[in-house]
């Protein structure tokens, strides 16, 4: 997945730079680098978001189980 994200980001950055103003070759490299960093950070953020969501769902499930199953024991 990181290779795919890097390639997508690089193509996105290159395309943005070429679309805006294709002036100097180093700007293409800069655009590709920024696009690759952006997409890789987006993938990391999405993975962390999924981990956080799983934790929240586990907490909610445990709270519901305590609420409904622990009441019967009283």
C-alpha positions, 0 to 999 in steps of 0.5 A, spaced: 500 500 500 505 505 501 508 504 494 501 505 491 500 511 495 507 514 493 505 513 486 498 516 486 501 522 490 507 523 485 502 522 479 497 527 483 503 532 484 506 532 477 499 533 474 498 539 478 504 542 477 504 541 469 497 543 469 498 550 473 505 552 470 510 547 467 516 552 468 522 548 470 523 541 471 525 542 478 518 544 480 516 537 477 520 534 482 518 538 488 510 537 486 511 530 485 515 530 492 509 534 495 504 529 492 507 523 495 508 526 502 501 528 502 498 521 500 502 517 504 500 522 510 493 521 508 494 513 508 497 513 515 491 518 517 486 513 515 489 507 518 490 511 525 482 513 524 480 505 523 484 503 529 481 509 533 474 507 531 475 500 532 477 502 540 471 506 540 466 501 538 470 496 543 468 500 548 461 502 546 460 494 545 463 493 552 459 498 555 452 495 552 454 489 555 455 491 562 449 495 561 444 490 559 448 483 562 450 486 568 443 489 570 440 481 570 445 479 576 443 484 581 
